C-alpha cells in the first residue's frame, strides 16, 4: 500500500525544493514575475481552501494543494510548454515520494492543464489549481519596481495592492476581488493581459458548478 502523501511531505522534499528554486531563478533571468516558494505556497493554500469551501472532500482538496505547489515546476526546463514538462517532472517526484499511482495521475493531470492556452479544467483538482493560480496577481510578485514603466505585466501586477479569492456563502459563485491603483495601471491594461486567464477561471468555476465573478475596486466586471 502506497503512502498517503501530504502537502507538507512535498514541501519538505529536497528535490522539490531544488527544482522550484531553480525554476524561479530561470524566470528571474528572463524578467518574469516571481514564481517561487511564495507563489507556489499561495496557490496551494488557495486551491485547497476553494475546494473545501465548495464542499469537496478533504483528500481531493489536499491533492489540489499538491498540484498547486508543483504547478510551475516545469519552468526549470523552459517557460514554453511548462505545464506539460512540469506534469512529467511532478510524476517522477511524487513517485519517488511513494504516492499512489491513481493520485499521481490526478495531480499531474491538473498540473498539465493549469495553463489557459489549449487546456481545460479536467477535474475538480485542476479547477481548484486554475482558480488559485490565476488569482495570484499582486505587487509582491514584481521583482524590480523600476520595470513597471516598461513592462505591462509588471505594471499590472504592481498596481494590484490587494487580491482575494473567496467562495460566496451560498456556494453559487466564486469571487476574485482586486484593488487596483489606477495611478499605476488601468483596468483596461489588466484585461489586455489577463482576459484569457479570467475566462479560464470562469470555465474552472463552471466545472465546480459555480459562477465566477470578478470585482475590481468594488465594481463587478464579470
N, C-alpha and C positions, 0 to 999 in steps of 0.2 A: 504494500500500500504506500502510495506516494505521500510525502509530507505536505501538510496544508500550509502553503507559503503565504505570508502576510506582507503588507507594505513595509513594515519595519524590517523584515528579513531582506527585502530588496534594497532598502535604503542603506543597510549595513554592509552589503556585499561590496568587496573591494573592486571587483571587476566592473560592476555597475557604476560605481563612483568614478572610476578611471575613465570610462567611456563618456559619461556625461560631462566630466571636466574637459576632456579633450574636444568633444563636440562643440562645447560653448566657446572654447578658445579658438577653434577654427572659424566660427561665426564672428567672433570679435575681430579677427584679422581682416575679414572681408566687409566689416562695417555693419553687421546685423545687430539688432537689439538683443538684450540678454535672453539666453535660452538655457541657463544653467540650473543650479540647485534651487534657486528661488522660484523660477518659473515652473520647474518640474514639481516642486512641493506644493505650490498653489494649485496647479492643475489637478494633482492627485487629491488634494483636500476638497476642492470644489466638485470634482466628479463624484466622489463618494457621497458627499453631502446632498448633492442633487438627486441621486438615485434613491437615497434613503428618504428624502422629503417627498418623492412621488410614490413612495410605498413599496419599493422593491426590496428583495431580501438582502440581508447584511453581506452575505458572501458575494453576491452579484456586485454590490457597491464596492466591496474590497477589491474585486478584480478590475473594476473600472479605475479605481485609485492606482493600482499597479500599472495598468496601461497608461494612465496619466503621467506617472513618474517616468516611464520609459519612452514616451511617445516621440521625443525629439532626438533619441539616441543615434538615429541614422545620420545625423549631421556630422558624425565622426568620419564618415566616408565622403559625403558631398551633400550640399543643400538640395541639389536636384534629385528627385525621387527619394527623399529622405524617409518618407513614410514607409516605403517598401523595403528599403535596406534596413531601416530600424526594426521592422517586423521580423526580418530574418535574424538580426542580431539579438533581439529580445527573446526569440525562440531558444537560441543557444544559451543565453544567460539564465533563463528560467529553467531550462533542462538541467543545467549544471547545479542549480539550487535544489533540484529534486521535485519540482512541481508536477502535478498530474497532467498528462498529455491533453486531456479534454479542457482543462483550464488554460494550458498554454495556448491551445488553438483559439480559445475565446479571447485571450489577451492580444495575441499577435494579429488577429482579425481586426480588432479595434485599432491597434497601432497603425496597421496598414491602410485603414480607411479614415484616418483623422484629418487628412488634408482635403480641402474643398475642391480641388481640381481632379475631376474624374472619379470621385469616391462617393459612397453612400453610407448612411448610418445603418450598418448591417445587424446591429444588436443593441440592446439597452446599454451594454458595456461601452460600445462605441459611441452611442448618443451622449452618455454622460461625459466621456472624454471630449467630444467635439464641443459641447456647450462650455465646458470648463476652459478648454484651450483658447477658444475664440473670444472669451470674455476677459482674458487677462491682458487688457490694454491699460497701461499705466506709465507715468513718467519715470518710475523707478527702473523701468526696463531700458531706458536710454543711457548709453554708456558715456557719451560726450555731448552735453547740452549745447555746445557750440554748433553742432551739426544740424540743429533744428532750423537754421537759416537756409540750409541747402537740401536737406533730405526730408521728403514729405512723411515717410514712415516715422522717423524720429520726431518730427514736429507734431504729428497727430498723437503719438504715444505720450510725448512730453506735455501736451495740452490737457491730457486726462489726469486730473488730480484725485479722482475717486471713481472706482468701479465696483459694482456689487451684483452678484448673480443670486437670485432667490426664487424658490418655488412659492407661488402665492398660496394662501391658506386653504383655498378650495381645491388646490392641485389642478386647476383648469388652465393655468398658464405659468410660464417661467419667464421672469423679467430680468433683463440686464439693464441696470441703471448706471448712467455715466454722468459725471460732472466734468464739463469741458471748459477750459479757459479760452474764450473766444478771442482774446487778445493774442493768443499764440496760434490757434488753428480754428478754422471754420467747421461747422457741421458738414458742409459740402465736401471738404477735404477728407473728413472721416469716411463718408460714404464712397468717395472716389477710390479709396484703397481697401475698404472693408465691406463693401456691399456684398460681394460673393460670400464672405465669411458669415455675414448676418443671415443671408438666405440659407446657408448651410445649417446654421443654428435653428432656423425655422423648420427645416426638414428633420433635424435631430429631435426637436421638441415634439413634432408631429409623431415621430416614431414612438415617443413615450406617451402618446395620446394626450398631449397638452398643446397649448399655443405658445409661441414665442413673442415676447414683447420687448421693445427697445425704448427706453426713456433716456433722453439726452437733455440735461438741465431741466428735468421735470416735465419735459414735453414728450408726448408719445409720438414716435416716428414709425414704429412697426407694431 
